[in-house]
């Protein structure tokens, strides 16, 4: 069964931004599996992914902190009001959302926790796309996320943003030390969890594949998975098995 309605996906289209419907569906499925806690987004732009996360956590009333440097904005407060108006229009309210104007490169764990209480169970990493940004922002997310929480890294494998690929790889090479484990890649999002929850979320991703076998991206992914299984090939990223959606 689809995790989110087509009508809501159409509402999201009103907000400028980049979010594949397939990644949106998979994100909501993961959240609806029982994830409960607060949400951070590093890099908000106009709020499309933020609106999706806000709607998906409505029942549990998760609190939100959206952080953006608002580069190029002549009026930061006006930009923040615009984002909140987008969330209000699509989700019906924006009461659980707080926005912070800050460069994530200068943020520390305690800066975030001063504005948003733990547990933090979902973090979107979508600020700068240079290598140093990704190295910094995934490090920050790893320090904030509660065990069994999820991190969605935007454009981690996007060939048009090679810095994001480099920074993601540098994090796993230099700083991870067994903290985080990737378990799925769905279009423009790489999904990570704490290493001791890797098998659980990998299994959940495979369950999503089985339960949504009529969706086009699941049909393609299932066919590739069958080919890989027949050949004895397992897709891995830094030694962790992942499910890459096609």
Secondary structure, 3 states (H helix, E strand, C coil): CCCCCHHHHHHHCCCCCCCCHHHHHHHHHHHHCCCCCEEEEECCCCCHHHHHHHHHCCCCCCCEEEEECCCCCCCHHHHHHHHHHHHHHHHCCCCCEEEEECCHHHCCHHHHHCCCCCCEEEEEECCCCCHHHHHHHHHHHHHHCCCCCEEEEECCCCCCCHHHHHHHHHHHHHCCCCCEEEEEEECCEEEEEEHHHHHHHHHHHHHHHHHCCCCHHHHHHHHHHHHHHHHCCCCEECCEECEEEC
